[in-house]
Amino acid sequence: MLIFTTSTDVLKLVENGLDIKEVNVGGMRYNENRKRLSKAVSVTPEEEEAFKKLIEKDIKVFIQMIPKSDESLMKNLLK
């Protein structure tokens, strides 16, 4: 398991050869510079773009706060 603070960090590593199949997005708090995607996840324009690029690379990007909760696919939230 790898833990990152931003999607831009994940994208940098993937673009430099790290093979990742899926990313579970944890809490990303809201402020006036961030767009709310779900109750627990808000993104800056740069983070949103990084998520889109990860998805374009066929990486499963999803939100699942606890194992018993349903997954929410980021590709459905970024539209």
C-alpha positions in Angstrom: 0.0 0.0 0.0 1.2 3.5 -0.9 -0.2 6.6 0.7 -0.1 10.0 -1.2 -1.3 13.4 -0.3 -2.5 14.5 -3.8 -3.5 13.0 -7.1 -0.8 15.1 -8.8 1.8 13.1 -6.8 0.2 9.8 -8.0 0.2 11.0 -11.6 3.9 12.0 -11.4 4.9 8.5 -10.3 2.7 6.8 -12.8 4.2 8.9 -15.6 7.6 7.9 -14.4 6.9 4.2 -14.6 5.1 3.1 -11.4 2.5 0.4 -12.3 -0.7 1.1 -10.3 -4.0 -0.7 -11.1 -6.3 1.3 -8.8 -6.4 4.3 -6.5 -8.7 4.6 -3.5 -9.2 8.3 -2.9 -9.5 9.3 0.8 -10.8 12.4 2.3 -9.8 15.7 0.6 -11.3 18.6 2.5 -13.3 21.4 1.0 -12.4 25.1 0.9 -13.2 28.0 -1.4 -10.5 26.9 -3.9 -11.8 23.4 -4.2 -14.7 21.8 -6.1 -16.8 19.3 -4.0 -17.1 15.9 -5.7 -18.6 14.0 -2.8 -19.2 14.5 0.9 -15.6 13.6 1.7 -13.7 14.6 -1.5 -13.0 18.1 -2.9 -10.4 18.9 -5.6 -8.4 21.8 -7.0 -8.4 22.1 -10.8 -4.9 20.6 -10.9 -6.0 17.6 -8.8 -9.1 17.1 -10.9 -6.9 17.1 -14.1 -4.6 14.6 -12.5 -7.5 12.3 -11.7 -8.7 12.5 -15.3 -5.3 11.6 -16.6 -5.0 8.6 -14.3 -8.4 7.4 -15.5 -7.3 7.9 -19.1 -4.5 5.5 -18.3 -7.1 2.8 -17.4 -6.4 3.1 -13.7 -9.4 2.5 -11.5 -9.9 5.6 -9.4 -12.6 5.4 -6.7 -13.8 6.6 -3.4 -14.5 4.1 -0.6 -14.2 5.5 2.8 -14.7 2.1 4.7 -14.6 -1.4 3.4 -18.3 -2.0 3.9 -19.3 1.1 1.9 -20.0 1.1 -1.8 -17.4 2.4 -4.2 -18.0 5.6 -6.1 -16.0 5.8 -9.4 -14.3 9.1 -9.9 -15.0 9.0 -13.6 -18.7 9.3 -12.8 -18.1 12.3 -10.4 -15.8 14.2 -12.8 -18.4 14.6 -15.5 
